[in-house]
Amino acid sequence: MKKDKNEQNEIARPVGKHFAQADDSRAKSRLAESAAPASKARKRLWAVAVLLCAVAIVTGTYLTYTAFLAGDFLKSVAVSGTSRALFASDMLTGYTSENLNDGEIAVRSVIADTSGENCSFTFRIYNHLLGDKNKVNDKDVNATLSVRATGTTGTWSVNGTPALATDGTVNLSFPANKATMYTYTVTFAQADLNKASFTVKAQVGPNSPGTNLKWLAAKIAPAERAEVAASGVSGEWVDKSDSIGNFDAYNYRVTVTGAPTKVELTWGDKVELDPFFETNHSDAIVNKNKRAVTFTMEPGSEIITFYRATDTAPGNWGDDIGVTCGSA
């Protein structure tokens, strides 16, 4: 018997639904099978991410701890290195005494310029290395400059910026991390050559963390020829006012005035010279057996670091540590 279309459709619907359900089940099965490896891959990625985070945390902790240890070591070293030595002069010597009498100031003989009607000499005060303005003091320094003449019969003057006031003084400022140099020229009559002297002093102000010096000073004696007797090399311990046992390393300030000078530095058997000294000084000659080094130094000051040779600190800042310097 022939069925009409409606009956055929009614019969076909359940059959079609059955086959659709069967296809859907197989699709879900295939999706479940493909989802399993994807889920495992995601788990592995999460595990790797967690591991990397753990490594980063451990590394960061180690670096922080290392930086802390480095900072703690630096606290045990006298001062903070070369930058603190960058307050100097090509003519004046550094002094650490609070009170400085004129009789304690070293005499510096200089060759005067006699090319004009009058004679003159020039001095400079600065807070950076002469050959490299990028190496500048990282702390402020303030000073009061004064110039006083003795033995002059004619007129004399000091020219520079800022100019000295009528009382013969001027305030100088050396800002942190800014290369600053003040240049002054003293002019006097030729008749006073080999007779007159000029006491130049720069007194460091109280708010000057960039230096341990209290004065830069010299008694300048202009002459037609420089006196050889005047020494241009001096040295002292930066923190000699503190107990030597408080430090693991020791900073020695060498000061050169006048022209570039060959310096000889010696030390005792209880300390060792900075291992990088020879690298940082191209012409340095180190004699380890004699515990000595010679090198050329420009006018100004330089900090040279020594370290303990053993676990025991030297007994004092004098003979026991045994560091000396002078012209080679």
Protein Blocks (a to p, Z undefined) as FASTA:
>chain_A
ZZdfklmmmmmmmmmmmmmmmmmmmmmmmmmmmmmmmmmmmmmmmmmmmmmmmmmmmmmm
mmmmmmmmmmmmmmmpgcjbjklmmcccfkbccdfbfbacfklpccddddddfkbmbdcd
dddddfbdfklmklccfbdcddddddddehiabdcdddddddddfkopacddddehiacd
ddddddddfklgokaccdddddddfblckbcbfbdcddddddfbdcfklccbdcddfklm
bcfklpcbdcdddddehjaddddddddfkbccdfklmmmmmkbccdfklopadddddedd
dddddddfblbdcfbfklmnopacddZZ
